[in-house]
Amino acid sequence: MAFKKQTAGHELLGDFAPKFAELNDDVLFGQVWSREKELSPRDRSLITVTSLITSGMFEQLKYHMGKAKENGVTKEEIAEVITHLSFYAGWPKAWSAFNLAKEIYAED
């Protein structure tokens, strides 16, 4: 799976916070996410989605759950991840995550 260059930082925050935008696009997505030999994009997506759910970061979760779908995480797998996390991260976070998952995986 070929890595696609991320530019959201520059597009959304480049004028306001150029250093943050650079770190987001060039370091986080450019250097860390592109290390496909160490972890596949699918695995990185599962880790990221899990971290965002447990932290309650649902604004960022929407993007990353969509990216997880693009990276091959199935509807059944995301449902299992959220179900598993509900006992560790909390029931309300699971409900919120399921609402996003239903929206993102609606076409399936």
C-alpha positions, 0 to 999 in steps of 0.5 A: 500500500503506497503512502499518500503525503498528508498536507492537512496541517499546511492547508488548515493551520499553515498561516496560523501555526506554521511550525505545528503544520510542518511537524504534523505533515512532515514529521508525524505523517511524513516520517512516522506514518511512512515507516511501513516496514516497521508497522503497516498503515493498517496497524498504525490506523488500529493503534491510532483509532484505539488511542483516540477512543481511549482519550475521548478525542472524537473530532480527530477520530472521525478522520482517523477512522475513515483512514482506518477504513481506507487502510483495510480495517473492516466494519466487523473489525472496528466494531470488535475494537470498540466493543473490546475498548468499552470495558477499558476506556468506558461505555460512553466513549464506546457509544460515541465511537460507534456513532462515528463508525456507523457513519463512516462504514455506512456504505458497507 
